[in-house]
Amino acid sequence: MQYDYLIIGGGMVADSAARGIREHDTTGSIGILGADSDEPYTRPALSKKLWTDSDFGRDQVPLGTASEADAHVHTGTRVASIDRSNSSVTTDTGERYEYGTLLLATGAEPTRIELAPSPRVVYFRTFADYRALRELTKTADHIAVVGGGYIGTEIASALSLQGVKVTLVTSDAVVGGHMFPPSLAAVFDKGFADHGVTVRRGTKVTSGAEASARVQLQLDDGSALEADGVVFGLGVRPSTELADAAGLAVDDGIVVDQFLRTEDDHVYAAGDVANYPDAVLGRRRVEHVDNATEMGKAAGRNMAGAAEPYSYTPYFYSDIYDDGYQAIGTMSTSLSTVEDWKSVGKEGVVYYLDDEAVVRGVLMWNVWEGLDEARTLLAEKKPQTEQSLRGLI
Ligand SMILES: NC(=O)c1ccc[n+]([C@@H]2O[C@H](COP(=O)([O-])OP(=O)(O)OC[C@H]3O[C@@H](n4cnc5c(N)ncnc54)[C@H](O)[C@@H]3O)[C@@H](O)[C@H]2O)c1
């Protein structure tokens, strides 16, 4: 089979890229090869919104790529190799696809620990994982959630709101401590306790085993934890194997230029898997949904001849209980912070500054305006003071 544009990976990047291609080329053929059994679907709803709907289901998440972007979506199709010398890829069942231009949108794989696969064990990432967890909650009274990052905090909050008994294991001294200043981390942490979540702080899960319909986890503080099921959110690793084997540069992701092109003019990469030169923040890999959609679209447009440098600074948002936050740039406790609260932990802005007092990240807590101002602040790269930042957003 031959496609003018071939996309490996069937997620949100693939959907956006197909739409981006269509903005420039209405007739070229587009093929999407995705290992997932589902067509491209929207992901944030899986860890957030769908839990609050009594009626959940497949219709709530597909993006409509095939009909809206006129793309051929091949689900359950895993690419095994890329042959750049004759512009083709081969699947693990031996099917061959030729391409005019190729996009690698292979995403990332969840980090796993040593624990045999089981319906009681979910490494939360895909729609299939969401379905598995919903199934598990029908019988499990107590679920351990391991990891205090985005997945861990969103799932722990969603599960506890469903009335499930939850134990959250985090390596942070307080939940959110790896990115929030102490004042906010304290509020964030307390939110879980207030909703009945037991938190095991400052410890990591090292191994696990399943016995008598229970999962037993060993923690590195010497303690153990037993639950009816476990959800892991231990971070992800970019899926670079295909690119690596095809001789493309890989360095914490597939290395692309400002046009999202690899060193091969006919091969692009975008999304979680791409290491790109952000115009404001410098070279990096970004794992949030906004990056997937914006970068996917930009890659698609460039594949179809747009030749536009990618210059969008991505942001992300998260919802935990009644609170929500959005952020742009880098949130790291290694940076100093300036906090501008209307009311501490209820509504305000946290600025993350480097050694030169230049703002590198902005976190807006229950504040849903000011994203443009934050983008401008980051792009200006000027030293700031507490006074200059106060009341800015
Ligand atoms: N709102 C959002 O933007 C959003 C929501 C969900 C997921 N995501 C994305 O999904 C990806 C996966 O999310 P995630 O939460 O798995 O990653 P993450 O990197 O946010 O958090 C992983 C956490 O797990 C901890 N950890 C690692 N090993 C551990 C162990 N053995 N025991 C206990 N803790 C351990 C780490 O210290 C880290 O705090 C990320 O790329 C994230 O950006 C984003």
The ligand as an SDF file (V2000), in Angstrom:
LIG
                    3D

 44 48  0  0  0  0  0  0  0  0999 V2000
   -2.8160   17.0840   33.1780 N   0  0  0  0  0  0  0  0  0  0  0  0
   -1.8620   16.6440   32.3850 C   0  0  0  0  0  0  0  0  0  0  0  0
   -1.2000   17.3830   31.6760 O   0  0  0  0  0  0  0  0  0  0  0  0
   -1.5830   15.1790   32.3860 C   0  0  0  0  0  0  0  0  0  0  0  0
   -2.4710   14.2990   32.9840 C   0  0  0  0  0  0  0  0  0  0  0  0
   -2.1910   12.9550   32.9630 C   0  0  0  0  0  0  0  0  0  0  0  0
   -1.0180   12.5190   32.3530 C   0  0  0  0  0  0  0  0  0  0  0  0
   -0.1810   13.4020   31.7650 N   0  0  0  0  0  0  0  0  0  0  0  0
    1.0870   12.9470   31.1360 C   0  0  0  0  0  0  0  0  0  0  0  0
    1.1430   11.5470   31.2020 O   0  0  0  0  0  0  0  0  0  0  0  0
    2.4650   11.1230   31.4470 C   0  0  0  0  0  0  0  0  0  0  0  0
    2.5300   10.1440   32.5670 C   0  0  0  0  0  0  0  0  0  0  0  0
    2.1160   10.7520   33.7890 O   0  0  0  0  0  0  0  0  0  0  0  0
    2.7170   10.2220   35.1320 P   0  0  0  0  0  0  0  0  0  0  0  0
    1.9150   10.7690   36.2350 O   0  0  0  0  0  0  0  0  0  0  0  0
    2.9240    8.7400   35.0380 O   0  0  0  0  0  0  0  0  0  0  0  0
    4.2010   10.8260   35.1290 O   0  0  0  0  0  0  0  0  0  0  0  0
    4.8710   11.9690   36.0260 P   0  0  0  0  0  0  0  0  0  0  0  0
    6.2500   12.0890   35.5360 O   0  0  0  0  0  0  0  0  0  0  0  0
    4.0150   13.1660   36.1150 O   0  0  0  0  0  0  0  0  0  0  0  0
    4.9060   11.3780   37.5300 O   0  0  0  0  0  0  0  0  0  0  0  0
    5.5180   10.1830   37.8550 C   0  0  0  0  0  0  0  0  0  0  0  0
    5.7740   10.1970   39.3320 C   0  0  0  0  0  0  0  0  0  0  0  0
    5.9810    8.8690   39.7920 O   0  0  0  0  0  0  0  0  0  0  0  0
    7.0320    8.8720   40.7420 C   0  0  0  0  0  0  0  0  0  0  0  0
    7.5840    7.5190   40.7750 N   0  0  0  0  0  0  0  0  0  0  0  0
    8.4100    6.9440   39.8620 C   0  0  0  0  0  0  0  0  0  0  0  0
    8.6760    5.6600   40.2150 N   0  0  0  0  0  0  0  0  0  0  0  0
    8.0000    5.4380   41.3800 C   0  0  0  0  0  0  0  0  0  0  0  0
    7.8530    4.3130   42.2210 C   0  0  0  0  0  0  0  0  0  0  0  0
    8.4720    3.1490   41.9610 N   0  0  0  0  0  0  0  0  0  0  0  0
    7.0540    4.4260   43.3290 N   0  0  0  0  0  0  0  0  0  0  0  0
    6.4180    5.5960   43.5960 C   0  0  0  0  0  0  0  0  0  0  0  0
    6.5280    6.6980   42.8200 N   0  0  0  0  0  0  0  0  0  0  0  0
    7.3000    6.6120   41.7280 C   0  0  0  0  0  0  0  0  0  0  0  0
    7.9680    9.9400   40.2490 C   0  0  0  0  0  0  0  0  0  0  0  0
    8.7860   10.3840   41.3070 O   0  0  0  0  0  0  0  0  0  0  0  0
    6.9940   10.9980   39.7440 C   0  0  0  0  0  0  0  0  0  0  0  0
    6.6530   11.8920   40.7720 O   0  0  0  0  0  0  0  0  0  0  0  0
    3.2770   12.3580   31.7050 C   0  0  0  0  0  0  0  0  0  0  0  0
    3.9810   12.5830   30.5460 O   0  0  0  0  0  0  0  0  0  0  0  0
    2.2720   13.4270   31.9320 C   0  0  0  0  0  0  0  0  0  0  0  0
    2.7380   14.6710   31.4700 O   0  0  0  0  0  0  0  0  0  0  0  0
   -0.4260   14.7320   31.7850 C   0  0  0  0  0  0  0  0  0  0  0  0
  1  2  1  0
  2  3  2  0
  2  4  1  0
  4  5  1  0
  4 44  2  0
  5  6  2  0
  6  7  1  0
  7  8  2  0
  8  9  1  0
  8 44  1  0
  9 10  1  0
  9 42  1  0
 10 11  1  0
 11 12  1  0
 11 40  1  0
 12 13  1  0
 13 14  1  0
 14 15  2  0
 14 16  1  0
 14 17  1  0
 17 18  1  0
 18 19  2  0
 18 20  1  0
 18 21  1  0
 21 22  1  0
 22 23  1  0
 23 24  1  0
 23 38  1  0
 24 25  1  0
 25 26  1  0
 25 36  1  0
 26 27  1  0
 26 35  1  0
 27 28  2  0
 28 29  1  0
 29 30  1  0
 29 35  2  0
 30 31  1  0
 30 32  2  0
 32 33  1  0
 33 34  2  0
 34 35  1  0
 36 37  1  0
 36 38  1  0
 38 39  1  0
 40 41  1  0
 40 42  1  0
 42 43  1  0
M  CHG  2   8   1  16  -1
M  END
$$$$
